[in-house]
């Protein structure tokens, strides 16, 4: 994929990451942090006790752009780790180091950028499989608890005197999914205090919730989605759309039912970016509530229903409209249920339909699983030959990696396939060139200096 930068020069996205002859990954330029407002628990903030902060309260801190610009040079030549852990010269945590940052850190608003080198095969596999592709910068700073507003978002304090400590590979970064291979996200959306939101943010959160809820696994909870829409208004929704989609996909990764996906997230949000949705209101802020005001506008609800139907189909659209407060078709004509009345019995036709649907879903899941196993067996045959049947594709890939003697400690199963492909590529590649040694240094002292007299 080719893009153009602001100077009109074309560049190939694929060239941002390269692999050298020794298997190391070089990243020419990467966002490693971002000027933005993020939530932090009180006891995460330096000197929180001296500042009189509540250990368990959530505070919003601004990573100030001017402070990031001043700190850019402190992010040069620091460790790239596969886990967040403080490092210094006395405790370099060598076993956790998988690479390093470059020496050319610069701040280009709103991002702090630098080059990277990753020299650990497992870390490279995690990046390629997107299991650990986001970056999270760790740094020391002084907390200045002076409140203010940054780009329309209120904050409780500012990070001053920022000093880079290390950069870590994480699944989800606090700075956001646009800081990829940023600050490790240790808070669940439900922990973030409810902020005032625009009517647009409230309506979009309700629509997204209705779209996502039926796709979740039985043991997964939807949670409060308004945290993902912090600072969103009708004016900036279109520009914020990619961030919201990526954040949602990362958050619900591994929490969806089998074969479910969120590929239509973008379409749900696009409905509310349409100019015809302006009747939602003037986007004055109001306390977080269900979007009842939207449901009271019949004309607006009709437009939303029509556009959702075009993008998602009638069934998905009906779920979203119900979440926005629209009564089900015919509900207004039905009398309210009498207290104490037993619910209507489930008909045989409805039960048969439900069983047929469940059976079909089970069959599709089984077919998908068996296809993945057959694919894994085929890809691992150069290493294992004919393979005894395994219960999952991951088990096949693990068997191949074990046969190659590759240590899988702390390695996510999602990275196994990429690691097998890397091992096969190394087997097929020409032998890695030997690093030249100083041959004279390997001779004995007498061979190197034959004319020196012997000392008796």
Protein Blocks (a to p, Z undefined) as FASTA:
>chain_A
ZZddfkopacdfklmpccdfkopacdfbacfbdcddddddfklpghklmnopafkbccdd
dddfklmmmmmmmmgoiacdfbdcdddfklnolmlpgbdcdfkdccddfbdcdddddfbf
klmmmmmnomamcccddddddddfbdcdeehiacfbdcehiacfbdcddfbdfkbpklcc
bdddfbdfklpccddddfklmmmmmmmmmmmmmmpcfkbcfbjaklmmgoiafklmmmmm
mmmmmmmmmmmgoiacehiacklmmmmmmmmmpmklmmnogoiacddddfkklmmmmklm
mmmmmmmmmmnojklmmmmmmmnopacehklmpccddehiacddddfklmmmmmmmmmmm
mmmmmmmmmmmmmmmmmmmmmmnopadddfbfklmmmmmmmmnopafehiafklmmmmmm
mmmmmmmpccdddddddfklmpcfklmmmmbccdZZ
